[in-house]
């Protein structure tokens, strides 16, 4: 039961001026949700007893700035989302004059990577006045404001998403401190991203708001950093924010806040939590808070003692308790307190080992020094597990006794340093009934011996066997694994068969294993089994003395193949063509095989070997059926087929092979092919660098055995003229086993195109109807000359008047309607013109 309530509570009731004094403290948080969406939160701690209710803002406006330039990035309105009371460590210590409410504002914001990418990061801020008027360590507290401040990194770095949420500080408590008493509290936080956190004391920020602003609304749009700080009273500073021995301070790594205040009052303090990733600072969170220091009733500290069970001497801090592994493994713990009617509790905290290595029993909490009761000391027992040992190192166990004093319990800690020796154990052993460790075996042998595993401590012993370079299950091996206390024997048996001798050496490991304190302890023996297998290679032979054979077409060839083996293993003969199937060439091979002997017969009526480039190779293979067979033996025969052949002859009916043809002149030539061997012949033509069909050339041929004929036709054209000289190759090919190269006749053509001047007409005509020279005409005028094509003819009189015009190259002018005299004509061939005169005489 709690006995030490506070006295003179009326003396600590806080009094405030009429303006808005209410701020206890607070901090920002930033939580990543998804993609580039974040939840921005402000935790505001409000004095729920003495704070002015009108100063509670339902809506606040925060600003986000870029650190490097103080550029405004975002203005965000936020509303209250939840409210709750701040807890006490011990609710029995609660006092009516101290009650703090937590007000939570939050909104979801989007931090676009196009905007929030500056390497120096950003900060978010909100300013508010005023703090509680009765604060005892700062100047004009009722007019002092607060700037809530947090820094965060860019959302992208080097073009990649930089995921980060701010640290979350441990929720504050409503606890008060007592003058001259040690006060402690964990302000440590957690970081969702696993970043390193570092804590320090900082002077709280005041900012720019003041009581000069309208009542209850002492805030304005947040300005940019740097912000003015609060002003400390004399004797106080950033390093001594609350005076005492020690003054208030915080552990940089653990965030544990500790102080022993020297005077009562209400004190404000500030802490900062910085987050680091890969050694670089990426952000910080600041929290302002305040603590009430009171005069409290005297409270003595509890006392905790220990001794090895079965002894009377108490353990001293300078001792190292040695616990015998085979003796009593328990420690007695006693804890007490001189205060009457005191509630005590005891807990253990191991430093360099696990709490699962011991049991904690007995009375670990209860009331002592009650009226009429004799119990003034509580006792508990710590017993270490049977298999627990410290491995030669000193382990430490903190024994912590705690009372229920206000505002925080008093504690006494006894650090027990101890060692425990390991349980003595003799390792197991393994033995074989034979001294041999290398065995030589052949097919048909049986390898057998006994294997024994033993443990002198009487522990269960397990006997197993393992193949180190093979799987025991792949061989005909029998070895039952067994487990028995103290000693176990099992027989190893291996029937050596054909499958065994496929491998030259086998390694078998026998293991005897016992379990000591959950750990495996074993001993092994290794044996080697070597296989011996003698085998002579079989021999293949043939009745042929020469293995390169020349044959004529359709000539019959036969060869006998023989196989022999002195070990009388089963033999098999086979034959295969190199790059072809025997049946494709009409080859035949039959064979018989038995133990120690095999025979085969190869026969072939030689055929043309054009498909195998004139050579055919046949390999005869002898294989033996043995446990470890020798490599296959082989003989290869090479066949060449002779083919008597004469070259075919190609000829033509043309006496010359170079031709000059007029444009549009037809040409015909006959081609002939002959072969005295009567091999099939084929005649065809190829243009030298051009397509004969596109050139208008045709070639029809009749092919046959020993004879071929063809007819070539062509009309000389402009395309050939434009190419200059063209060549046509007439080719003759024979279908023979060993054909000669194609025979070729080449004809060369040149096309001659007429000139316009060759068609100049007569320069006089007499259109008198006598049937003689009645028209002006050019009957043979071509429509085109390859380089020019006829367009029209126009005739003018001597005054330049057109008297006749025609678009037909076969024109006729009868001269009607004009007088005798000289007339001028122009023949237009598009690319050129021809001019002349003609005289009419009626």
Beta strands, then each sheet from edge to edge (+ up, - down):
strand 1: 23-34
strand 2: 37-47
strand 3: 59-66
strand 4: 72-85
strand 5: 100-110
strand 6: 122-129
strand 7: 145-152
strand 8: 156-157
strand 9: 160-161
strand 10: 168-169
strand 11: 177-178
strand 12: 182-186
strand 13: 189-190
strand 14: 196-201
strand 15: 249-250
strand 16: 256-260
strand 17: 265-277
strand 18: 280-294
strand 19: 303-308
strand 20: 321-323
strand 21: 330-336
strand 22: 342-350
strand 23: 358-362
strand 24: 365-368
strand 25: 377-384
strand 26: 395-402
strand 27: 411-420
strand 28: 429-432
strand 29: 438-441
strand 30: 446-454
strand 31: 460-467
strand 32: 477-478
strand 33: 482-485
strand 34: 487-495
strand 35: 505-516
strand 36: 519-531
strand 37: 539-542
strand 38: 548-552
strand 39: 556-564
strand 40: 570-577
strand 41: 588-594
strand 42: 597-605
strand 43: 615-625
strand 44: 633-642
strand 45: 649-652
strand 46: 658-662
strand 47: 666-674
strand 48: 680-687
strand 49: 698-703
strand 50: 707-715
strand 51: 725-735
strand 52: 743-752
strand 53: 764-765
strand 54: 776-777
strand 55: 792-796
strand 56: 802-806
strand 57: 812-813
strand 58: 821-828
strand 59: 833-840
sheet 1: 1+ 2- 5+ 4- 3+ 6- 7+ 18- 11-
sheet 2: 1+ 2- 5+ 4- 3+ 6- 7+ 18- 17+ 14-
sheet 3: 8+ 9-
sheet 4: 10+ 13-
sheet 5: 12+ 16- 15+
sheet 6: 19+ 21- 25+ 23-
sheet 7: 20+ 27+ 26- 22+ 24-
sheet 8: 28+ 30- 34+ 32-
sheet 9: 29+ 36+ 35- 31+ 33-
sheet 10: 37+ 39- 42+ 41-
sheet 11: 38+ 44+ 43- 40+
sheet 12: 45+ 47- 50+ 49-
sheet 13: 46+ 52+ 51- 48+
sheet 14: 53+ 59+ 58- 55+ 56-
sheet 15: 54+ 57-
end
